[in-house]
Structure formats: C-alpha cells, structure tokens
Amino acid sequence: MATYQHGITSFIGAAATTYGLMQSFTENESVEVAEARDADGDVAAVTSYNLNAEFSQEVVLDITATPPAAGATLSVSASNTGSTLVTSVSRNESNTEYKRLTISSQAWITNTIPA
C-alpha cells in the first residue's frame, strides 16, 4: 500500500523558520539538452548538461523578519544542493489575507554554484 505525506516536510531551510509560516514549497530539477541530428533531421544523439534546481517558497510573512534580497544566497536542504542564489522576492498584500512572501532561488548542481 502506498504511503502519503500530509503537509510540508521536505523543506528544512532558512525560510521555513526565519521568514514566517511556510505555505508552499516547490522544487524543480532540470537539464539542458544538446542534440545531434542525422541527414534526415532525426535526433541521432543527445547529451544532457548543466543540471540545475529551482526552488520557490511561499510564506505568511513574519513582519519582524528581513527577507533576503534578490542576488543573495539562501541555504536549503531539500535537494542535493546546499546553497541557492535568490532570483526573485515577491510580496503580496490583500485586505483579506496576511502578507505573503514568495522567494524564488536557483542552484547549478554540477559545478556547485553558488558555493
């Protein structure tokens, strides 16, 4: 029988406790692909390179916390990377909701960037 997880437990980094109450967490790994085509234009060989991971975290913001700035590094431990580059920080306010913060970050795993 399958086992299912309820709630967010895959993210154990700074945003889980430092910036507020974690609402969602997304992790995507991807590679770039180089193709070689034959005389008919069909793909005859492929090579993947540049393994990277992108993360997005949404929190209900603790207004006493100072969010990271774009360009800063953020530690995460959800993947096979330890540090990520913050690529964007978005704040969302509404008259019927708590203030929310979305942090997007990226790491290039093959060469451990950022280190």
C-alpha positions in Angstrom: 0.0 0.0 0.0 1.2 3.5 -0.8 2.2 5.9 1.9 1.3 9.6 1.5 2.6 12.7 3.2 0.4 15.5 4.6 1.9 19.0 4.9 5.3 20.5 4.1 8.2 18.5 5.4 10.6 18.4 2.5 12.0 21.9 3.2 14.2 22.3 6.2 15.9 25.6 5.3 16.0 29.1 6.5 12.7 30.2 5.0 10.8 27.6 7.0 11.5 29.3 10.3 13.2 32.7 9.6 10.7 34.5 7.3 7.3 33.2 8.5 4.9 30.3 8.2 5.6 28.0 5.2 2.6 27.7 2.9 4.0 26.0 -0.1 7.3 24.7 -1.4 8.2 23.7 -5.0 11.5 22.1 -6.2 12.2 21.5 -9.9 15.4 19.9 -11.3 16.2 20.3 -15.0 19.0 19.9 -17.5 19.8 21.5 -20.9 20.0 19.1 -23.8 22.3 19.2 -26.9 21.0 17.3 -29.9 22.8 15.9 -32.9 20.7 15.2 -36.0 21.2 12.8 -38.9 20.8 13.6 -42.6 17.0 13.2 -42.3 16.8 15.6 -39.4 16.0 13.0 -36.8 17.7 13.1 -33.5 20.6 10.6 -33.6 22.3 11.5 -30.2 21.6 13.6 -27.2 23.7 14.9 -24.3 22.3 16.5 -21.2 24.3 19.1 -19.3 24.0 21.9 -16.8 21.9 20.2 -14.1 20.2 22.8 -12.0 17.5 23.1 -9.4 14.9 25.8 -9.0 13.0 26.4 -5.7 10.0 28.5 -4.8 8.8 29.0 -1.3 5.7 30.9 -0.2 5.4 32.0 3.5 3.0 34.1 5.5 5.5 36.8 6.3 6.7 37.5 9.9 6.7 41.3 9.6 9.6 41.5 12.0 11.8 39.4 9.7 14.1 40.8 7.0 13.5 38.9 3.7 16.5 38.1 1.5 17.3 40.4 -1.4 17.5 39.2 -5.0 21.1 38.2 -5.6 21.6 37.0 -2.0 22.3 33.3 -1.2 19.9 31.2 0.7 20.6 27.8 2.3 18.2 25.0 1.5 18.5 21.3 2.4 15.6 19.9 0.4 17.8 18.8 -2.5 21.3 17.7 -3.4 22.4 21.4 -3.2 23.2 23.3 0.0 23.1 26.9 -1.2 20.9 28.7 -3.8 21.0 32.1 -5.5 17.9 34.2 -4.8 16.5 35.1 -8.2 13.3 37.0 -7.1 11.5 38.1 -4.0 7.7 38.9 -4.3 5.5 40.4 -1.6 1.7 40.1 -1.8 -0.7 42.1 0.3 -4.5 41.9 0.4 -7.2 43.5 2.7 -8.5 40.0 3.5 -5.2 38.0 3.8 -2.0 38.0 5.7 1.0 39.5 4.0 2.8 36.8 1.9 6.3 36.5 0.6 7.4 34.3 -2.3 11.1 33.6 -2.6 12.5 32.0 -5.8 16.0 30.7 -6.0 18.2 28.6 -8.2 21.4 26.4 -7.9 23.6 24.9 -10.5 24.3 21.5 -9.1 27.0 20.2 -11.5 29.6 22.9 -10.6 28.1 23.7 -7.1 27.1 27.3 -7.9 26.7 29.2 -5.7 29.3 27.6 -3.5 
